[in-house]
Amino acid sequence: MIATQAKLVYQLNKYYSERCQTRKAAIAKTIREVCKVVSDVLKEVEVQEPRFISSLSEIEARFEGMEVIAPNEFEVVLYLNQMGVFNFVDDGSLPGCAVLKLSDGRKRSMSLWVEFITASGYLSARKIRSRFQTLVAQAVDKCSYRDVVKMVADTSEVRLRIRERYVVQITPAFKCTGIWPRSAAQWPMPHIPWPGPNRVAEVKAEGFNLLSKECYSLTGKQSSAESDAWVLQFSEAENRLLMAGCRKRCLSVLKTLRDRHLELPGQPLQSYHMKTLLLYECEKHPRETDWDESCLGDRINGILLQLISCLQCRRCPHYFLPNLDLFQGKPHSALEAAAKQTWRLAREILTNAKSLDKL
């Protein structure tokens, strides 16, 4: 048993240094190329409208605010200033979303975003995004990369297609620090020892983002007043939780397996599903010794089996917001196909570690 485990860990480490590192290097190269274009477009936007200041910056060879959705799909979060005069309200009526309401009607004129406030005093995510979309469309025509970049039509999101190869979504957002959403109040579960009180305090202080984008739970009814809502996002908190042990290596292997074998019609699985299931696996295995490099094979197998279970039940709860189902709106046939393909993959890895050479 121990010999089999050791063999799997050896093969996974080999897979990590060959396949995963190659994937990482290719994505890093793409990010550089994409960020040059996006920075140029955002510079033009800022000239027209100084309230939209580019927050895309490179820190220690990483671009702050850049999320990799897939090797050719990215999201850039553009942080806006001055959320000050608004109260954050998440009463759970819209899973995964919250609203920003004027703290005092008399403060309307004091807001930097006065023309995007609705009659009932909400700062409209949709109105801000609509204005931003117009500005980006004009900037694309003026920027120095105009020959290689164009807007993606038929969406309320701000999406750019670059060199016909990459898609980048630029999402206006507010950073919320020092508060924690009520809809995530159940975290951490009292009976689960991971991640421990110190790390919990760090994560909660890190806060979350409010994004202006179409909400999972609202797909299909975007025209209603609810589309003024903002989407909750916890990427910094999630990254902080995955810092120790072999967690990052584990995520890297899962993302690489997804890119190579689970890129299926209907897009049932994204890297974010892998990240979510990895966080749940951390709760199931709370001891740091469970995340020693020698346990990498067990953790990967555990997550793949959990993924099959989620796909078969057609439900994958968000880690911090369990009322939000990350499979909502995905075609059942696509989830079924993904379950079968994940089972093939898991069986292959479980029964023959050397098969990783070919995966």
HELIX and SHEET records of a PDB file:
HELIX    1   1 ILE A    2  TYR A   15  1                                  14    
HELIX    2   2 TYR A   16  CYS A   20  3                                   5    
HELIX    3   3 GLN A   21  GLN A   48  1                                  28    
HELIX    4   4 GLY A  105  MET A  110  5                                   6    
HELIX    5   5 VAL A  114  PHE A  116  5                                   3    
HELIX    6   6 ALA A  125  LYS A  142  1                                  18    
HELIX    7   7 ARG A  182  ALA A  184  5                                   3    
HELIX    8   8 PRO A  197  GLU A  206  1                                  10    
HELIX    9   9 TYR A  216  LEU A  218  5                                   3    
HELIX   10  10 ALA A  225  ASP A  228  5                                   4    
HELIX   11  11 SER A  235  LEU A  241  1                                   7    
HELIX   12  12 ARG A  247  HIS A  261  1                                  15    
HELIX   13  13 SER A  271  LYS A  284  1                                  14    
HELIX   14  14 GLU A  288  TRP A  291  5                                   4    
HELIX   15  15 GLU A  293  CYS A  295  5                                   3    
HELIX   16  16 LEU A  296  CYS A  313  1                                  18    
HELIX   17  17 HIS A  332  THR A  351  1                                  20    
HELIX   18  18 ALA A  353  ASP A  357  5                                   5    
SHEET    1   A 2 SER A  57  ILE A  59  0                                        
SHEET    2   A 2 ARG A  62  GLU A  64 -1                                        
SHEET    1   B 5 MET A  66  ALA A  70  0                                        
SHEET    2   B 5 GLU A  73  TYR A  79 -1                                        
SHEET    3   B 5 TYR A 166  CYS A 176  1                                        
SHEET    4   B 5 ARG A 159  ILE A 162 -1                                        
SHEET    5   B 5 VAL A 149  MET A 151 -1                                        
SHEET    1   C 7 MET A  66  ALA A  70  0                                        
SHEET    2   C 7 GLU A  73  TYR A  79 -1                                        
SHEET    3   C 7 TYR A 166  CYS A 176  1                                        
SHEET    4   C 7 PHE A 208  LEU A 211 -1                                        
SHEET    5   C 7 TRP A 230  GLN A 233 -1                                        
SHEET    6   C 7 CYS A  97  LEU A 102 -1                                        
SHEET    7   C 7 PHE A  86  VAL A  89 -1                                        
END                                                                             
